[in-house]
Amino acid sequence: MIIENSSKAIIIRDSKILLLKNRDQYGIGEWYCLPGGRQKSGESIVSALQRECIEEISVKPEVLALKFIREYIHSNHKFSEIGNKVHKVEFMFLCNIDKNSIPQIGISPDKSQESIEWVNLSKVKNLNIFPSKLNEIEELLNLRGPIYWGDIL
C-alpha cells in the first residue's frame, strides 16, 4: 500500500465554503471535497496546496493555519473494493484568497471534477462530502487546531 501526503484548502467567504463538486465512475454519484491534492517529492506541503489550487480552481491561496489532519486507509472503508489502494495523510489548512479572485475550473482539474461551488456553511451538513467529518464544518471551525481526526472516510 502506498502512503501519500495530501493538502486541502478550507476557503471561507461570507459564511460560504469553496468546494469542488465531483461525479465519478465508481457509482458514488455526486460528491464534494475541498480543493487541493497530492504532495510531490521535494515539494513542501504548503507548496503542494498552492500548486493544486492553481490546477483545480485557478487561484493561489494564502495559507493561514493548519486546522485538521485526517488519515484515510483505503482498505478500512466501504469503498475498499474500488479506487486506489492508498494510505493518505491529509492536511487541511485554513486559507484566504483575494476578494477579487474568481475561482474557476483550473488548468488541470481532477477527472471527476465537474464544477466549483460556494456552499453555505449551514448546508454542508446535507452534502455527500469527503472527508465525511466536513459535514460538521460549522462547529469544527470554532475549535482550535490542529485537530487529528484519525482514519475516517
FENKA-V959702 format. One record per pair of residues at least 12 apart in sequence whose C-alpha atoms are under 8 Angstrom apart, sorted by the first residue. I is the first residue (numbers start at 0). J is the second residue. D is the distance in Angstrom with one decimal. If there is no record, write none. Layout:
i=I j=J d=D
i=I j=J d=D
This chain:
i=0 j=84 d=6.1
i=0 j=85 d=5.6
i=0 j=86 d=6.7
i=1 j=84 d=7.1
i=1 j=85 d=5.0
i=1 j=86 d=6.0
i=2 j=85 d=6.0
i=2 j=86 d=4.7
i=2 j=87 d=5.7
i=2 j=88 d=7.5
i=3 j=37 d=7.0
i=3 j=38 d=7.4
i=3 j=85 d=7.2
i=3 j=86 d=6.4
i=3 j=87 d=5.0
i=3 j=88 d=6.3
i=4 j=37 d=5.9
i=4 j=38 d=5.6
i=4 j=44 d=7.8
i=4 j=87 d=5.8
i=4 j=88 d=4.9
i=4 j=89 d=5.9
i=4 j=90 d=7.7
i=5 j=35 d=7.4
i=5 j=36 d=5.0
i=5 j=37 d=4.2
i=5 j=38 d=5.4
i=5 j=44 d=7.4
i=5 j=47 d=7.9
i=5 j=48 d=7.9
i=5 j=87 d=6.9
i=5 j=88 d=6.1
i=5 j=89 d=4.6
i=5 j=90 d=6.2
i=6 j=35 d=5.6
i=6 j=36 d=5.4
i=6 j=37 d=6.6
i=6 j=38 d=7.1
i=6 j=44 d=6.3
i=6 j=45 d=7.4
i=6 j=47 d=6.8
i=6 j=48 d=5.3
i=6 j=89 d=5.5
i=6 j=90 d=4.6
i=6 j=91 d=5.7
i=6 j=92 d=7.4
i=7 j=33 d=5.8
i=7 j=34 d=5.6
i=7 j=35 d=4.3
i=7 j=36 d=6.3
i=7 j=48 d=6.2
i=7 j=89 d=7.2
i=7 j=90 d=6.1
i=7 j=91 d=4.6
i=7 j=92 d=6.2
i=8 j=33 d=6.0
i=8 j=34 d=5.6
i=8 j=35 d=6.0
i=8 j=48 d=7.0
i=8 j=52 d=7.8
i=8 j=60 d=7.9
i=8 j=91 d=5.9
i=8 j=92 d=5.2
i=8 j=93 d=6.1
i=8 j=94 d=5.9
i=9 j=33 d=6.6
i=9 j=34 d=7.9
i=9 j=91 d=6.7
i=9 j=92 d=5.8
i=9 j=93 d=4.7
i=9 j=94 d=5.7
i=10 j=93 d=6.3
i=10 j=94 d=5.2
i=10 j=95 d=5.9
i=10 j=96 d=7.3
i=11 j=94 d=7.8
i=11 j=95 d=7.4
i=14 j=119 d=6.0
i=14 j=120 d=5.9
i=15 j=117 d=5.6
i=15 j=118 d=5.1
i=15 j=119 d=4.3
i=15 j=120 d=5.2
i=16 j=117 d=5.4
i=16 j=118 d=5.3
i=16 j=119 d=6.5
i=16 j=120 d=6.2
i=17 j=33 d=7.1
i=17 j=34 d=7.8
i=17 j=115 d=7.1
i=17 j=116 d=5.8
i=17 j=117 d=4.6
i=17 j=118 d=6.5
i=18 j=31 d=6.2
i=18 j=32 d=5.6
i=18 j=33 d=5.1
i=18 j=34 d=6.5
i=18 j=115 d=5.8
i=18 j=116 d=5.4
i=18 j=117 d=6.3
i=18 j=118 d=7.1
i=19 j=31 d=5.5
i=19 j=32 d=5.4
i=19 j=33 d=6.0
i=19 j=34 d=6.1
i=19 j=112 d=6.6
i=19 j=113 d=7.5
i=19 j=114 d=6.0
i=19 j=115 d=4.7
i=19 j=116 d=6.3
i=20 j=32 d=6.9
i=20 j=112 d=6.0
i=20 j=113 d=5.6
i=20 j=114 d=5.2
i=20 j=115 d=5.9
i=20 j=116 d=6.9
i=21 j=111 d=5.1
i=21 j=112 d=4.4
i=21 j=113 d=5.2
i=21 j=114 d=7.1
i=22 j=111 d=5.2
i=22 j=112 d=6.6
i=22 j=113 d=6.7
i=23 j=111 d=5.1
i=24 j=111 d=8.0
i=25 j=81 d=7.0
i=25 j=82 d=7.7
i=29 j=127 d=7.2
i=30 j=126 d=7.2
i=30 j=127 d=4.9
i=30 j=128 d=5.5
i=30 j=129 d=7.5
i=31 j=126 d=7.2
i=31 j=127 d=6.2
i=31 j=128 d=4.5
i=31 j=129 d=6.4
i=32 j=128 d=5.7
i=32 j=129 d=5.3
i=32 j=130 d=7.2
i=34 j=51 d=7.4
i=34 j=52 d=6.0
i=34 j=55 d=6.7
i=34 j=56 d=7.4
i=35 j=47 d=7.8
i=35 j=48 d=5.4
i=35 j=49 d=7.7
i=35 j=51 d=4.9
i=35 j=52 d=5.4
i=35 j=55 d=7.4
i=36 j=48 d=6.6
i=36 j=51 d=5.7
i=37 j=51 d=7.7
i=45 j=62 d=7.2
i=52 j=105 d=7.9
i=53 j=105 d=6.2
i=53 j=106 d=7.3
i=54 j=105 d=4.8
i=54 j=106 d=5.0
i=54 j=107 d=4.7
i=54 j=108 d=6.0
i=55 j=103 d=7.8
i=55 j=104 d=5.7
i=55 j=105 d=4.3
i=55 j=106 d=6.6
i=55 j=107 d=5.9
i=55 j=108 d=4.5
i=55 j=109 d=7.1
i=56 j=102 d=5.1
i=56 j=103 d=4.9
i=56 j=104 d=4.9
i=56 j=105 d=4.5
i=56 j=108 d=7.7
i=56 j=115 d=7.3
i=57 j=102 d=6.0
i=57 j=103 d=5.9
i=57 j=104 d=6.5
i=57 j=105 d=4.4
i=57 j=106 d=6.9
i=58 j=96 d=7.4
i=58 j=100 d=7.0
i=58 j=101 d=7.7
i=58 j=102 d=6.0
i=59 j=96 d=7.2
i=60 j=94 d=6.0
i=60 j=95 d=5.6
i=60 j=96 d=5.0
i=60 j=97 d=7.9
i=61 j=94 d=5.5
i=61 j=95 d=5.1
i=61 j=96 d=6.1
i=62 j=92 d=6.6
i=62 j=93 d=6.5
i=62 j=94 d=4.6
i=62 j=95 d=6.6
i=63 j=92 d=6.9
i=63 j=93 d=5.5
i=63 j=94 d=5.2
i=63 j=95 d=7.0
i=64 j=92 d=5.5
i=64 j=93 d=5.3
i=64 j=94 d=7.2
i=65 j=90 d=7.0
i=65 j=91 d=6.1
i=65 j=92 d=4.3
i=65 j=93 d=6.3
i=65 j=144 d=6.7
i=65 j=145 d=5.6
i=66 j=90 d=7.8
i=66 j=91 d=5.8
i=66 j=92 d=5.4
i=66 j=93 d=6.3
i=66 j=143 d=7.5
i=66 j=144 d=4.6
i=66 j=145 d=4.3
i=66 j=146 d=6.2
i=67 j=90 d=6.1
i=67 j=91 d=5.1
i=67 j=92 d=7.1
i=67 j=144 d=6.5
i=67 j=145 d=5.1
i=67 j=146 d=4.7
i=67 j=147 d=5.8
i=67 j=148 d=7.1
i=68 j=88 d=7.1
i=68 j=89 d=5.6
i=68 j=90 d=4.8
i=68 j=91 d=6.2
i=68 j=145 d=7.0
i=68 j=146 d=6.2
i=68 j=147 d=4.7
i=68 j=148 d=6.0
i=68 j=149 d=7.5
i=69 j=88 d=5.9
i=69 j=89 d=5.1
i=69 j=90 d=6.7
i=69 j=147 d=6.1
i=69 j=148 d=5.1
i=69 j=149 d=5.4
i=69 j=150 d=6.3
i=69 j=151 d=7.0
i=70 j=86 d=7.1
i=70 j=87 d=5.6
i=70 j=88 d=4.5
i=70 j=89 d=6.1
i=70 j=148 d=7.3
i=70 j=149 d=5.4
i=70 j=150 d=4.5
i=70 j=151 d=6.5
i=71 j=85 d=7.8
i=71 j=86 d=5.6
i=71 j=87 d=5.0
i=71 j=88 d=6.5
i=71 j=89 d=7.9
i=71 j=149 d=7.8
i=71 j=150 d=4.9
i=71 j=151 d=5.7
i=71 j=152 d=6.4
i=72 j=85 d=6.3
i=72 j=86 d=4.3
i=72 j=87 d=6.4
i=72 j=150 d=6.3
i=72 j=151 d=8.0
i=73 j=85 d=5.5
i=73 j=86 d=6.1
i=76 j=151 d=8.0
i=76 j=152 d=6.5
i=102 j=115 d=7.3
i=103 j=115 d=6.5
i=120 j=136 d=7.1
i=120 j=137 d=5.9
i=121 j=137 d=6.8
i=123 j=135 d=7.6
i=123 j=136 d=7.3
i=124 j=136 d=7.7
i=129 j=152 d=6.7
i=130 j=151 d=7.1
i=130 j=152 d=5.5
i=131 j=151 d=7.5
i=131 j=152 d=5.9
i=132 j=151 d=7.8
i=132 j=152 d=8.0
